[in-house]
Amino acid sequence: MFGEPQAAAFYQTTYTRFLKTFYFLLSYWCKKVVLKLIGLKETLLIHTL
C-alpha cells in the first residue's frame, strides 16, 4: 500500500505517537472535568447543609 516498508514503519510510528498524545490529552481533560464536578458537588453540599 505504501510501497516501501520504511514508509509503512514511519506511518505506523507517527500514527501510534498521535494516538498516545490524543489519549493523554483526553484522559487529562477527563480528570479535570471529573475534579471540577466533584468540587461543584462538594460546594453544593456545603451550601445545602
C-alpha positions, 0 to 999 in steps of 0.5 A: 500500500505504501510501497516501501516498508520504511514508509509503512514503519514511519506511518505506523510510528507517527500514527501510534505517537498521535494516538498516545498524545490524543489519549493523554490529552483526553484522559487529562481533560477527563480528570479535570472535568471529573475534579471540577464536578466533584468540587461543584458537588462538594460546594453544593453540599456545603451550601445545602447543609 
